[in-house]
Amino acid sequence: MIYNDRNICILGAAISGIGAAVLAQKQGYHVFVSDSNSIKSADKLILKANEIEFEEDGHNFNRILKATEIIKSPGIPNSVDILKKAIQKGIPIISEIEFAARFTDAHKICITGSNGKTTTTLLIYHILKTAGKNVGLAGNVGKSFAMQVAEENYDYYVLEISSFQLDNMFQFKAETAILTNITPDHLDRYDYDFNKYIDSKFRITRNQTSSDIFIYNADDEVSTREIAKRNIKAKTFSFAINNDLIGDGAKANNKEIIFNINKSTFNMTLEQLALQGKHNIYNSMAGGITAKLEGIRKETIRACLNDIDQIEHRMESVGKVRGVQFINDSKATNVNSTWFALESINSRVIWIVGGVDKGNDYTSLIPLVKEKVKAIVCLGVDNSILRDVFEKYVDFMTETTIMNDAVEKAFYLGEPNDVVLLSPACASFDLFDNYEDRGKKFKRAVQDL
């Protein structure tokens, strides 16, 4: 093995890591992939086919620390031993997103935020794809950004980007950046300091110039307060509900959305939106603004906001069993997402909640729980905080660590016209691989009733 200034080590062999490895190999780097867990058989075949060296079930510190650059999975915190040693040695640690952007001239539309980023990302991709744009979908949804840069030639990328990915981005620039909102989330990764999390989210504006675009939620107090304090160089557009906007953007009232982009206006009624609920009004406004700025015809934007399919794991209707409606909102991994879910339901709710607590403050949910929730089923290893906060506000509360058991308990507590809502407000890693795994097991459990 020759060690020089193009030695890259990739930590984590999931989707982003495998993509980064293939791209790095194609760009002439010496690549070594290391994963502390087992690597999936299909991923090992990709690595072998590309003649990429790898290890699994542990890290060879000496080998890793010979790298001149490390690309890490967003799920790996900088507090792990190997990264602490790399930081001490001065080895740059970057994200797959940062690395892949070096090798594409495509226009990057980047979405971040505590809530709504997946739906907004999929809406924008749907509109651009329908309009005939040559566009890829990547980041936290779709395929690996790096793998697509290695194998495709897109003119646009729509990227959902998490705070963990933003933390390890330095030269990357979003030509269009969208900030859906900022509420406390992942505080366990930010020393329980909300300001550090805010700073992470605003890295989406890093390196933007006056020729770029920044779109934000003017109803979100944290975002608007921070924007006033920061030097945002990009041209700004905002969206809001029942809020007098200054400048270009979109505004909704209780009947319609009015888009006003560069002195061109159009509207659509709320009833026309395929995705209903207050949170989806925000998502639709962000998507519509972005599409109009990319020159998409207003007729196409209206049609796409009207016909997009239901988003999996986000307020996804799973069906009815004996009059009880089941909704899969497994994507709700923080309190604010669950707040929107509960707020949008007008029936009595049996709420399935729980998982890995990320430093959550559940008190904002108490009014909605008192108003709408008749019973709570806790699905997690440690439910003590949930019990302490909510037990006094519901008639019945139980707990389990098995999805089928949670669904059965919720079903038997339900009556016709009730809603069983899986909206965990927590990460999934205590019992499931990820939120998708959790949501799919919920849907299977409903089918098994």
N, C-alpha and C positions, 0 to 999 in steps of 0.2 A: 504493500500500500504506500503510495506517495502522498506525503502531507505537504500541502502548499496553501496559498491564500484562497483556494476554491474548495476547501473541505467543509462540507455541510453535514451536520448531524440533525436528524429529525427525531424529536421525542414525541412518541405517541403514533400508533399505526392505525388510526381510525380513518375516516373518509378524508379529512384534510391532510393528514400526514402522508397517506399513500399518494394523494394527488401531488403534494409538494415534492415527494421523492421522485416521482416520474418526471415532473417538470425540471427539477434540478439535474437529473441525469441527462435529459435531452439538451440541457443548456451547458453541458460539459463539466459539471461539478463532480467531485468525488463524494459520493453519498453513502451515509450510514444511518440506518433506521434502528431506533432502540425503543422498546416498549416494556414497561414493568409487568404487563400482563401478557396473556397469550394472544397471538395475532390470528385472526380468522383465516381459515384455509384459503378462501378466495383471494384475500389480500396477499397472502404469501405467494400465491401463484403469480400475481401481478408483479411483485417484487422480483421473483425469480426470472420471469419473462423479460424483465428490463435489466437483469444482471445487477441488481441492487443488493448490497450487503445489509443484513439485518440481524437483530437479536431479539429474543422475547423472554418473558418471565424474569426480567431483571436488567439492571444497567451496568455496563462495563465503564466505570468512571474514568479510567485512564484513557480509554478509546474516545469517549465522548469529549473529554476536556482537551483533546488535540484538535477539535474542530475550530475553524475560524469564524463560524456562525452557527447558531442553533435556531431551528424552526420548531416551535413547541405547539402542541395541541392546546387550544384555549381552555380545556378542562384541567390543565396542570397548573397549580398555583406556583408562584415564584418562591414559595417557602419550602419546597421540597429540596432535599439535600443536594442533588445533582445541580439544580439551578442556582442554589446559593453559592456553590463552589464555582460555577461558570461565571456568575456575576463578580465574585471576588477576583477571578482571573481576567476579567474585562472582556469576556467573549460576548458579542452582541446576541441578544435573544429577540427574535422577531416572530410574527405570526405568518401563517400561510397566506393571508390576504396581502400583507406587506410584500412578501416575496413574489407572489404571482403578478402583482401589479407592475413589477419591473419589466415584464416581458409582453405587455399588451398596450396598445394605443387606444383601446376601446373606451367609449364614454361610460363612466361608472356612476350609476345611480345607487346611492348607499343609504340604507334605512337603519336607524338605531332608535332606542327608546326603551322604557321599562315595559310598556304594553303596546300592542297593536302592530309591532314591526313585522311579524310574519304575514298577517293579513294584508297590510299595506304593500309589502313586497310582492305578494302574489297578485294583488290587484294591478299594480303597475306592470308587472310582467305580462299579465293577461291582456292589458290594453295594448302594450307595445307589440306583442306577438300577433294580436288580432289585426293591428294596423299594418302588418307586413314587415316590421322591423326585424333585422337579424340580431336576435337578442338571446343571451344566456341568463340563467337563473342560478345563483350560487350564494355562498356564505353559510348561514345556518339553515337554509333550505336549498333544495335542488342538489346538483352535483358539486363536487369540489371545484372551487374557483381555479386552483392551480391545474387540476386535471383538464379542465376545459381550455385554459390557456395553452396547455401542452398539445391538445388534440383538436381544438376547434379554432375558428377564426371569426368571432362575433364582433359586431360593430358596437353593441351595447352589452353591459352586464347590469343586472339588477341584483344588488347584494344586500342581504340582511346581515348586519354586523353587530355582534354583542360587545358589551363592555370589555370582556376578556380578550377579544380580538383587537379592540381599539388600544388596549394597554400596550400592545407590542407592535404598534404601527408608528412609523417615524417619517418616512418620505412619501408614503401613500397620500394621494389626494383624491377626494370625491368631487367630480365635476358637479354633481347634484347631491346634496346632503339633506336628509330628512330626519328630524328629531320629533318623534311622536309625542313624547312626554317624559318626565323624570319623576319617579316615585321611589321610595326606599326599596332596594332589592339587592341581593347578593352581598349584604353588608358584612357577612362573615369573611368575604374575600377582601374587604376594604377596611379592616381593623375597626369595624362598626362605626366608621366615620362617613356620614352621608356626603360630606363635601368631597371626599376622595372619589366616591362613586359619581358625583356630578362632574368632576373634572374629567373622569374617564369618558363619560358620554360626550362631552364637548370636544374631545379629540376628533370627532367626526368633521369638525370645521378646520382641523389642522391643515395647513398648507393651501387652503382655499384662497383664491384671489378675487378681484372685482369682476372677473369674467365668469365666475362660478355661481352656483345657486344654493341657497340655504332656506329650507322650508321648515316651519315650526308651528307648534300648537299654542296659539295666543291665549287659550283658556288655562294653560298649565302655568301656575304661578312660579314654580321653580325655574322653568325655562325662560319665561319673560324677565324674571329678576336677574338671572345670570346673563342673558343677552345684553341687558343694560350695562352690565359691568365689564363685558368682554369686547375685544376688538374684532368684531365679525366683519371680514373684508368682503365676503360674497354678497350678492344681491339677495335681499331677504323677501320671502313671501310667507304669509301666515294663514291659518285657518282657525275658525272659532264657531261656537254656538251661542247665539244671543249675546254677542259681544261686538261692540262697534270697532271694526278693524280700521287701522290706519295703513293705507297703501294697498298693494295688490294681494290677492289671495282668494279665499273662499269663506263664506259666512252662511250658516244655517239658522233657520228659525224653526218653528214647530210644524212647518208645512213643506219647506223646500230648501235646497242649497243654491246659493247664487255664487257663481264663479266670476271673478273679475281679474283677468290676466292681461297686463299690458294694454289696457283700455278696450279689451274684447270681453264681452260678458255673455254668459249663458246660464241657464238654470235647469234643475230637474227636481221633481217632487221626491219627498222622502219615501213615499209609497213605491216609487220606481226602483229603489235600491234593492238589489238581490239579498244583501246582507243587512239584516235589521238590527236595531239596538243602538243606543247612544254611542257606544264605542265604535261601531261601524260607520256612523255618520262622520266621525273624525277620520277614520281610515279612508273612507271614500273621498273626502275633501282633499286629503293629502295626495291620494292617487290621481284625482282629477287635475289638481294643480300641476303635478309633475308631467302628466301626459300632455296637457295644453302647452306647457313650456317646451316640450319636444316636438311641437307642431302637429300633434294628433288632432284630427277633426273632432269638433264637439259632438257630432252625431255618433262617432265611433266611441267616444268616452261615455256618453249616455248609455249606449247599447251594452258596453262592457260592464259598467257599474250595475246594469240591470240583469245581466245574464250569467255572471260568474258563479261557478259552482260553490256549494258549501265548502268551507275550509275545514279539513280534517283536524279534529282535536280542539277546535275553537268554536264553542257553542254549537257543536255538531249534533243535530237531532238523530238519535239512534232508533227511534220508533216508540210505539206504545204497546204496553202489555196490560190487558184488562183495564184500559182507561188511564193507566199511569204512564206519563211521558218520561223518557230517558234522554238526558242531554250530556254529551261528552265534551267537557271543557278542560281536558287534561293539560292543555297548553297553559292554563292559568297557574303559573308557578310562583306568583307573588300576590300580595294582598290586594293591590289595586286592580289586577285582572279579575279577581274574584268579586270585588266590589261591583265592577261593570256587569258581571254575569248575574249576580243577584238583583241588581238594580233593573235589569232588562226583563225579568220574569214577573208576570202578574198573577201567578198561581201560588198555592202553598207548596213549599219546597222541603224535600228530604235531601239534606246536603251531605255529600261524601267529601271529606276534607282531610288533609294531613300528609305527612311526608317528612322531608328534611327541612327543619326550620332554619331560615337564613338570617335570623335576627329580626323576624317579623314583628310588627306592631299591629295586632288584630283589632284594636279598639275602634277603628273607623268602620268596621263591619257590624258592630253591635246594633246600631239602629235598624239596619236591614235584616239582621237575624231576628230581632224582636218583632219586626213587622211581617216577615215572610216565611221564616223557617220553623217548621213544626217539629223536626227531629234532625239530629246530627249523627252520622256514622263516621267515626275517626278511622282512617286507614293509614296507619304508620306504626313505626316501632316505638316511638315515644310521643304520647298524646297528652302529656301532663299540662302543657301550656294551653292547649286548646280547651281542655276540661276546665282549667282555672278561669279562662276568659268567658266561655259560652254556656257552661252547664246550667247556670241559674236562669238563662233566657229561653230555654227550650223545654218541652214537656218530656222529651226522651233523648238520651245520648248513650251511644254504645261505641265499642271499638273492636278492631280486628286487624290482622296483618295479611289477610287473604282476600283478593279481589272478588272472587265468586261469593264469598261469605258477605262482603260488604254490599254487593248488589242484591243478594237475597234478603238481607236484613232491611235494606231500604225499600225493596218491593213490598214486603209484608207490612211495613209501616205506612205505605201509601194507600190512597183511595182514588177513585176515578177523578180525573182533572188535576191531580197532584203532579209535581215534577220531581223526579230524582235527578239531582244535579251533581255530577263529578266535577268539582272545581276546587282543586286541592290547596291552592294558595301557598304551596310548598314545592320544593324540588322532589324528585322521584327516587333518588338514588338509594334510599334505605331498603326499598322492596323491589324496584324495577330498574331496567337498564337505562331508561330515559322516559320523558313524558310520552313519546310515541308508543313505547312498550306498555306503559300504564293505560293509555287510551285504548289501545287495541285489545288489551285484556278486559277492560270495562265492556267494550262492545261484544266481545265473545261471551262474557258472563250474562249480558242482557239476552243475547240469542239463546243461551242455554236455559233461560227461565221457563 
